[in-house]
Amino acid sequence: MSDRLVIDPITRIEGHLRIEARMAGNVIEEAYSSGTMVRGLELILRDRDPRDAWAIAQRICGVCTLVHGLASVRAVEDALKYPIPPNAQLIRNLMIAAQYVHDHVMHFYHLHALDWVDITSALKADPKATSTLAQSLSNYAKSSPGYFADVQKRLKGFVDAGQLGIFGKGYWGHPAYRLPPEANLMAVAHYLEAIAWQRDAVALHAIFGGKNPHPMLVVGGVPVAISIWPEHQGQGKGPHFRGGQSGTALDVTGLARIQEVIRSIRDFVDQVYLPDTLAIAGFYKDWFKQGEGLGNFMTYGEFPAKGMDDPASFMIPRGAILNRDLSHIEEVDLNAEGEIEEFVSHSWYDYSAGRERGLHPYQGETKLNYTGPKPPYEQLEVEKAYSWLKSPRWKGKAMEVGPLARVLMLYAKGHEQTKELVGMALKKLDLPVAALYSTLGRTAARTLESRIVVDAMQGWYDQLVANIKAGDVDTFNEALWEPSTWPKRCQGVGFMEAPRGGLGHWIVIENGKTANYQAVVPSTWNAGPRDGLGQAGAYEAALKGHAVHDGKQPLEVLRTIHSFDPCIACAVHVVELPGSD
């Protein structure tokens, strides 16, 4: 094997990511993560009305549209000290939760499962034995021998035609695959089921936000009005509701549909996603011993019971875990200088005060300066700048964000359901708690988190219905909608736990316009390059020590990188086309 392994692009992710590794034989000695698209959306947001920022910021990514839009809305609300009604908070929680489960299921089946599932092996499966296996794991209705025989027939048609389509370009037959044919066939069937299922998951966004992707949002609440019972007509407040019955208002039919969606999401998680994760993981238990990297984890917090200014009410707590120490949680301040900073020592950017200095996002700059090799090139100049991603740090430390960080935080804080689910999974797999710090630990955390979140959805829905029955139908606060009432200068941070991890949008408002805007996203935290001290980012650290069987089929690298669910489109924001100004 060559002393330099290059994978460009990494596929089955959002955006363009290049991984280079310096090899010692077949073992990764050092890894380097490079975002290969240019960043610049913050520049587009300058001098615009802050209330419109969400519609532009939402375009950071075509998948995580809700989370960027909502982080932007929260940033403006924080800057203006703008509270929102309880119903709006509940509706936002429901929308975020639906995004979580939809994102996690899509990641597992369509972006990550093929790292563990050999599609062509499923052709050798016995449909009857596959049915027996599936029924031993759950009571999912679609588990008959005839059902799996039909799936196998469809798959054979793809293969015989030489058109694998969505299953093309895989490393089929790679010796690192271990599932028996029956488990592979079951996983293929559920892969196809998940494609159809996602329509239910995104329906909730369409009900509350009018569409998906890019649901409508609004500073001060949510854009959907509530108009349920005649005696409540005229009481509700919303951006499209000024009394009386509204054709786009949430009514009894809409509420019933929301309940159906929650049940559909919960059933798929309980009967398909969770059993599949545990079944597949059982064949790859050695992957619970590699792929951790940093050992430092951070969460911003999410799902407020009250307001965003009350972190104590968050279902997912805020904090930092250092060196795997679950007995002590560090406090995190998103506004304090010296805590969250972005560095550009190994990035293609400049800072006015010098490239070695870190900047808090309120003072953040987006000054492009490409100094890399001219394409085509064989390898990056890793001793210099090598990525369009910056290097975020918390108190100078590289941190991992995402579902594993959140599950660890809940576990460390004593969240009972998390402790029960982690205990159940570890007992079933006969693994210690330390197994969570790994490639498959990251993957399992997504699944366990999905169960936690979908259970919470029912509680938020029940509270929303109770509020409506009690006569509270407000979804919007008009108090600060007129810019003449705003302070001349203010700043705020809109944060949330996006499916891939801690997401922050920082805004500075001057004279009613956006003076500065910076987004620090989960894949920047995880995929960023080394900093001036040589500290590796989460991807880079997680790959160190991996043995690679075949450099032309680097399945081992894909397993760990995909376990983070990369979204480089989120991290780099805008593509600069050749010849563009």
Secondary structure, DSSP 4 states (H G I P E B T S, - for coil): --SEEEE-S--SSBS-EEEEEEEETTEEEEEEEEE-S---HHHHHTTS-GGGHHHHHGGG-SSSHHHHHHHHHHHHHHHTT----HHHHHHHHHHHHHHHHHHHHHIIIIIIGGGT--TGGGGG--HHHHHHHHHHH---S---HHHHHHHHHHHHHHHHTT--GGGTT--TT-TT----HHHHHHHHHHHHHHHHHHHHHHHHHHHHHSSSSS---BTTB-S--B--SGGGTTT--BTTBSSS--TTSB-HHHHHHHHHHHHHHHHHIIIIIHHHHHHHHTT-GGGGSS------EEE--EEESS-TT-GGGEEEPPEEE-TT-TT--B---SSSTTTEEEE-TTBSEE-TT-TTS-B-GGG---EE---SPPSS-SS--TTS--BSS-EEEETTB--B-SHHHHHHHHHHTT-HHHHHHHHHHHHHHT--GGGGSSHHHHHHHHHHHHHHHHHHHHHHHHHHHHHHHTT----B--TT-SGGGS-SEEEEEEEEEETTEEEEEEEEEETTEEEEEEEE-HHHHHH----TT----HHHHHHTT-B-S-TTS-HHHHHHHHHT--BHHHHH-----TT--
